[in-house]
Amino acid sequence: MEYTSVKQIAEKWGLSDRRVRLLCEQGKIEGAKKEGRSYLIPADTVKPADARSLRGKNIPQEYLALFTHVDALKSELSKRRPLTQGELRRLQEEFLIEFTYNSNAIEGNTLTLKETALALEGLTINQKPLKDHLEAVGHRDAFLYVQKLIEEKTSFSEKVIKEIHSLVLMDRPEDRGVYRQIPVRIMGAYLEPPQPYLVPIKMEQLMLEQKNTRRHSIENAALFHLDFEGIHPFIDGNGRTGRLIMNFMLLRDGYPPINVKFTDRQRYYDCFDSHYRDKAAAPMVEMVAEYLEEQLRRYLSILEKNCDV
């Protein structure tokens, strides 16, 4: 790893030497180490987020360092030269295919990543159910709709949730955007969704909490996802809809969308058990933050490579 001095980092970040040394002493600069009376700092380390950006938020101490780190990466990305429209479109297309594959696979869809890409191009995969094809197309359309809502700065509402669900469940026209009328059980899960007559009330309460929340965006998106899946408002498509809503909330607040991977599904399921059995939301909050860091570092890496060309 290449290291640099406090003075060089101070010049790079537009801070005083004293301020950089103080950040090192407080452990707020990732990878900084002390040698004698001086500090050595990794040349590629990211400037810590300004604590003032967190003012007005209720942030549990256990999340403070995590959120500050992710927000520092977000801030660094916003300062870099933006991607060209062609580069951005290519990355969005790749994300959309991977997100659609993973989100559907978690729910039992049998299309592979390559088959998902072909299905989204309008091709029919031999010996694969029509249902799996429709789920891929529906999920894609729902994510594109989420992006459109963000561009138009549409407010979050139950109407938005039902519209997203209607696109996800394109293969079940009678159930699209309609709260369930029968009890449901989630096999193997600890949580017990409420009775159907309570669903509208629970959803109204959940949305009301959103209007008054002072949580950090990462915690807010993670907790909403946990609570939404706990209500399980629809007869089918709750998982896919919930992950799309989570990305709506992250995109709205200036973060990139995340892709909960099929290979991480057991950890993902365990997050719900931790919340509903142990009253611990931290596993889901940390998982969302880790996926955000992964996406932000990926974009920063791409921009750095472009600068080297």
C-alpha distance (Angstrom), angle and dihedral (degrees) to the residues before:
residue distance angle dihedral
M1 . . .
E2 3.81 . .
Y3 3.81 114.9 .
T4 3.78 131.2 -161.8
S5 3.80 136.7 -168.3
V6 3.79 131.8 -95.1
K7 3.80 89.6 -112.0
Q8 3.81 93.7 53.6
I9 3.81 92.6 46.9
A10 3.81 90.6 46.8
E11 3.81 90.1 55.0
K12 3.80 91.8 45.7
W13 3.81 93.5 50.7
G14 3.79 97.3 37.1
L15 3.81 93.2 -118.7
S16 3.79 133.6 125.1
D17 3.81 119.8 -97.7
R18 3.80 88.2 -117.7
R19 3.80 92.1 55.0
V20 3.82 92.5 50.8
R21 3.81 91.9 48.8
L22 3.81 89.5 50.1
L23 3.81 90.8 51.6
C24 3.81 88.8 51.0
E25 3.81 91.3 50.3
Q26 3.80 90.3 50.4
G27 3.80 91.4 51.1
K28 3.80 92.3 -118.8
I29 3.82 96.8 127.1
E30 3.77 110.5 77.9
G31 3.80 114.4 -126.9
A32 3.83 96.2 6.1
K33 3.80 113.6 145.7
K34 3.78 133.0 -173.4
E35 3.80 121.6 -124.2
G36 3.77 112.8 -178.4
R37 3.80 106.9 -45.4
S38 3.81 94.8 -25.5
Y39 3.79 135.6 76.7
L40 3.79 127.1 -129.9
I41 3.78 115.3 -153.0
P42 3.84 127.7 -165.1
A43 3.80 107.3 -105.6
D44 3.80 92.2 -133.1
T45 3.81 96.9 46.6
V46 3.79 117.5 129.7
K47 3.78 122.6 -116.7
P48 3.83 109.6 -106.8
A49 3.79 115.1 -108.2
D50 3.78 116.2 -99.7
A51 3.81 106.8 -100.9
R52 3.80 88.2 -140.6
S53 3.80 88.6 72.6
L54 3.81 88.3 66.9
R55 3.78 95.4 53.8
G56 3.78 114.3 122.4
K57 3.80 91.7 27.0
N58 3.78 125.5 112.1
I59 3.80 101.8 -134.4
P60 3.81 121.2 175.1
Q61 3.80 110.9 -129.8
E62 3.82 90.9 -120.0
Y63 3.81 90.0 65.0
L64 3.81 100.7 39.3
A65 3.82 97.9 93.1
L66 3.81 92.1 41.4
F67 3.80 95.1 50.7
T68 3.80 92.3 43.0
H69 3.80 90.0 53.3
V70 3.81 94.6 49.2
D71 3.80 91.6 44.9
A72 3.81 89.8 51.5
L73 3.81 89.4 56.8
K74 3.81 90.0 46.7
S75 3.80 90.7 50.7
E76 3.81 91.7 48.1
L77 3.80 91.2 51.2
S78 3.81 92.1 51.3
K79 3.83 89.9 56.6
R80 3.79 95.2 53.4
R81 3.76 125.6 93.0
P82 3.81 106.1 -84.9
L83 3.77 121.5 -112.8
T84 3.78 118.0 -102.5
Q85 3.80 116.9 -102.9
G86 3.80 89.2 -106.3
E87 3.81 93.0 51.3
L88 3.79 92.1 45.5
R89 3.81 92.6 48.9
R90 3.82 91.0 50.5
L91 3.81 92.3 51.3
Q92 3.81 91.7 46.3
E93 3.80 91.3 50.9
E94 3.80 91.6 49.9
F95 3.79 91.6 48.1
L96 3.80 92.2 47.7
I97 3.81 92.8 54.1
E98 3.81 93.3 46.1
F99 3.81 93.4 44.2
T100 3.80 92.2 48.4
Y101 3.80 92.4 48.0
N102 3.81 95.2 47.5
S103 3.80 97.8 41.8
N104 3.80 92.3 48.9
A105 3.82 93.8 42.2
I106 3.81 90.0 55.7
E107 3.81 86.9 59.5
G108 3.81 94.8 48.2
N109 3.79 103.8 -89.9
T110 3.83 109.2 154.3
L111 3.82 100.3 -151.7
T112 3.81 114.3 115.2
L113 3.79 121.2 -134.2
K114 3.81 91.1 -96.9
E115 3.80 92.2 45.5
T116 3.80 90.1 49.7
A117 3.81 89.8 54.4
L118 3.82 90.6 50.3
A119 3.80 92.5 46.4
L120 3.80 89.9 53.1
E121 3.80 87.8 54.2
G122 3.81 88.7 57.3
L123 3.79 98.5 -101.6
T124 3.80 123.0 137.4
I125 3.80 116.8 -128.5
N126 3.79 112.1 -138.6
Q127 3.83 115.7 -115.7
K128 3.81 93.1 6.1
P129 3.84 119.0 118.4
L130 3.79 120.7 -102.5
K131 3.81 86.4 -127.3
D132 3.81 90.6 64.8
H133 3.80 91.2 51.5
L134 3.80 92.1 49.4
E135 3.79 91.4 48.5
A136 3.81 90.3 55.1
V137 3.80 93.1 49.1
G138 3.80 92.4 43.5
H139 3.80 93.1 51.0
R140 3.79 91.7 48.2
D141 3.80 92.0 50.4
A142 3.80 90.4 47.6
F143 3.82 92.7 53.2
L144 3.80 91.9 46.9
Y145 3.79 87.0 51.0
V146 3.82 90.0 51.7
Q147 3.80 89.2 53.3
K148 3.81 89.9 50.1
L149 3.81 90.9 51.3
I150 3.81 89.7 52.2
E151 3.80 92.5 49.1
E152 3.79 90.1 50.8
K153 3.83 91.6 45.0
T154 3.81 90.8 -125.8
S155 3.79 114.8 -175.9
F156 3.79 118.4 -114.9
S157 3.81 113.1 -105.5
E158 3.80 144.4 145.5
K159 3.80 86.8 -96.3
V160 3.81 89.6 60.0
I161 3.82 90.9 49.1
K162 3.81 91.9 51.3
E163 3.81 92.1 47.2
I164 3.81 91.5 51.8
H165 3.81 90.0 48.4
S166 3.81 91.2 49.3
L167 3.80 89.8 59.2
V168 3.81 93.7 44.1
L169 3.80 92.2 52.2
M170 3.80 97.4 46.3
D171 3.82 89.8 137.6
R172 3.84 92.0 58.9
P173 3.84 106.0 53.1
E174 3.81 94.4 171.0
D175 3.83 92.2 57.6
R176 3.80 100.9 40.0
G177 3.79 114.4 126.6
V178 3.81 92.6 -11.1
Y179 3.79 123.9 124.0
R180 3.79 112.0 -123.0
Q181 3.79 121.2 -94.4
I182 3.80 98.0 -160.9
P183 3.84 135.1 59.4
V184 3.80 116.7 -97.2
R185 3.78 136.0 -160.9
I186 3.80 126.9 -155.6
M187 3.78 105.8 -140.8
G188 3.79 113.3 -128.0
A189 3.80 94.2 6.0
Y190 3.78 127.5 116.7
L191 3.80 96.5 -141.8
E192 3.80 121.5 89.0
P193 3.82 113.9 -152.3
P194 3.81 115.5 -134.8
Q195 3.78 123.9 -99.8
P196 3.82 113.5 -83.8
Y197 3.81 95.3 -107.5
L198 3.83 88.1 60.5
V199 3.81 95.8 51.2
P200 3.85 97.5 86.4
I201 3.81 90.4 46.6
K202 3.80 93.2 48.1
M203 3.80 91.9 47.7
E204 3.80 91.8 49.3
Q205 3.82 90.0 51.1
L206 3.81 91.4 47.5
M207 3.81 92.1 52.2
L208 3.80 91.7 46.2
E209 3.80 89.6 55.2
Q210 3.79 88.3 54.7
K211 3.79 92.7 57.7
N212 3.79 91.6 55.1
T213 3.79 101.8 36.1
R214 3.79 122.6 126.7
R215 3.79 95.0 -179.4
H216 3.77 122.9 127.7
S217 3.81 111.5 -94.3
I218 3.82 93.8 -110.2
E219 3.78 94.9 51.0
N220 3.79 90.8 42.4
A221 3.82 94.0 53.6
A222 3.82 92.2 46.0
L223 3.82 94.9 47.5
F224 3.79 93.1 45.7
H225 3.79 89.2 52.6
L226 3.80 91.8 50.8
D227 3.80 92.6 48.4
F228 3.81 94.8 42.8
E229 3.79 92.4 52.9
G230 3.80 89.1 46.2
I231 3.80 90.6 57.7
H232 3.82 90.0 44.4
P233 3.81 90.1 -165.1
F234 3.81 98.5 -175.5
I235 3.78 131.4 60.2
D236 3.83 89.9 -124.5
G237 3.80 139.2 -2.9
N238 3.81 96.2 48.0
G239 3.80 95.6 130.1
R240 3.80 95.8 49.3
T241 3.79 91.9 42.6
G242 3.80 91.6 47.5
R243 3.81 93.5 52.6
L244 3.81 90.3 48.0
I245 3.81 90.2 50.9
M246 3.81 89.8 49.6
N247 3.80 89.0 55.0
F248 3.80 90.7 46.8
M249 3.81 88.5 56.8
L250 3.81 93.6 46.6
L251 3.81 94.1 46.4
R252 3.80 90.5 47.2
D253 3.80 89.3 56.5
G254 3.80 95.0 48.0
Y255 3.81 100.6 -96.8
P256 3.80 126.6 123.4
P257 3.82 118.7 -105.6
I258 3.79 117.1 -97.6
N259 3.78 131.7 -137.3
V260 3.81 116.7 -142.1
K261 3.78 101.1 -151.1
F262 3.79 125.6 -132.0
T263 3.81 89.0 -132.4
D264 3.83 88.3 59.8
R265 3.79 94.2 50.2
Q266 3.83 95.9 113.4
R267 3.79 91.5 53.0
Y268 3.80 88.1 46.4
Y269 3.82 91.9 51.9
D270 3.80 90.3 46.8
C271 3.81 89.2 57.3
F272 3.80 89.5 64.3
D273 3.79 92.9 48.2
S274 3.80 89.9 49.5
H275 3.79 90.1 52.7
Y276 3.81 98.8 44.1
R277 3.79 99.2 33.1
D278 3.81 102.4 33.5
K279 3.83 100.9 22.8
A280 3.81 87.9 -123.5
A281 3.80 117.7 137.4
A282 3.81 94.7 171.1
P283 3.85 96.3 94.4
M284 3.83 91.6 58.9
V285 3.80 93.5 41.5
E286 3.80 90.4 51.4
M287 3.80 92.6 46.1
V288 3.81 91.9 52.9
A289 3.82 90.6 47.1
E290 3.81 91.5 50.1
Y291 3.80 92.1 51.2
L292 3.81 89.6 48.9
E293 3.79 91.3 51.2
E294 3.80 89.6 49.7
Q295 3.81 92.0 52.7
L296 3.80 94.6 44.1
R297 3.81 92.7 49.2
R298 3.78 89.9 48.2
Y299 3.81 91.9 54.9
L300 3.81 92.4 44.3
S301 3.80 90.3 50.9
I302 3.80 91.2 51.8
L303 3.81 91.7 49.9
E304 3.81 91.9 48.1
K305 3.80 91.0 51.9
N306 3.80 89.9 49.7
C307 3.81 89.8 53.0
D308 3.80 90.2 53.3
V309 3.80 93.1 53.9
